[in-house]
């Protein structure tokens, strides 16, 4: 790799090399201990005589910025010296300053942010994190090696924007089997997680001033994404049957809902409400996003049809992800898109990132085809059942004087409404002191007034730790009541 030095004209050539190397060392661009090219090689690269480069190196050595090591070469010797930097534009000075300030004011809810080991509590009820110690490392390693073999045999060209045919086929079979989705591989668009699927839909359907209806409370990243496209986001309250379809405003062109497991409260949308939502979408000629983020894990009651399988008009975009069933770091999601928008979404994805990494796609296709995914889901399901039962036992027992669980049939989190007057800020603060991370639902509300409630994710906390953690919560609640 060539060292970046620019020679201008034909005067003071050694001085030009000297000054640029000196500035690079003092600014930290060339780090202490880094080797510089031999004088002969640098001279060839710059089209100079070796004597000119050697003279520059000698001056830098006298300045103790370079040091020669016999038999090894020449190396940067000095730590960077403080150097005054020219004044740079701040965000507020730019022509787009107001827009930048808008983004600086945005933040993800606390329980959806990255938490490093240094700040993580021992007992953490963070949501959206699947069980960590059960990831099938050996099976996934085999699939990754298979993916590496496939890309080593490819021609090195860009792949299909829609996704590899093998993965699209596997996804179509998976969602048809597990969720009753009506689709073929041709309806599948592979994305980098569900969030990219939402972004692609928004880019195709939303322009400044477009009305987008979202659940309230709901999933903040979706609401923020629609707002970023210039949409007028309208809040639609939810009740025990799900989204209040009768409150979806006229002029809406996009509706975002979580029918299988309302986020964050957890109740499923009733069959009657699903039919009403489809009827309202038909009336508005609006696309409905069915975010099916974690419905693979169902615990009670009869399975309900997906909204997409009930759709006779081609208005439902079914969005799914492997982040909840496997690992968020994989960044593999998909959308079963109606024909009316699929081609446009494919064009937009091509402009965004061309295609999802093919090695991961090959590995994921193999993982599904070999039955590893279903096996992993069954194993995690058993773990979540045990953790869910422990949470319900506490909420119906020792914690009953203060809170009650919102009925839910799927996923790996549940919400608990407070039934007693509790200082929530104090509760969360005191819980952190005893290494328990609790979260409220406040940040999920948009325009509807928040009700006091706690969010209990049970993917990140070990089964044996739940009773200990909730015991500490009970002690804190007793102390707050005194």
Secondary structure, DSSP 8 states (H G I E B T S, - for coil): --------SSSSHHHHHHHHHHHHHHHTSS-TT-EE--HHHHHHHHT--HHHHHHHHHHHHHTTSEEEETTTEEEE-S------------GGGSTTHHHHHHHHT----GGGS---TTT--SEE--SS---STT--HHHHHHHHHHHHHHHHTS-S----TT--HHHHHHHHHHHHHHH-----GGGEEEESHHHHHHHHHHHHH--TT-EEEEEES--HHHHHHHHHTT-EEEEEEEETTEE-GGG--TTEEEEEE--SS-TTT-----HHHHHHHHHHHHHHT-EEEEE-SSTT-B-SS-----HHHH-SSS-EEEEEESTTTT-GGG--EEEE--HHHHHHHHHHHHHHTSS--HHHHHHHHHHHHTTHHHHHHHHHHHHHHHHHHHHHHHHTTTTTTTEEE----BSSEEEEEE-S---HHHHHHHHHHTTEE-EESGGG-SSS----EEEEE-SSS-HHHHHHHHHHHHHHHHHHH-
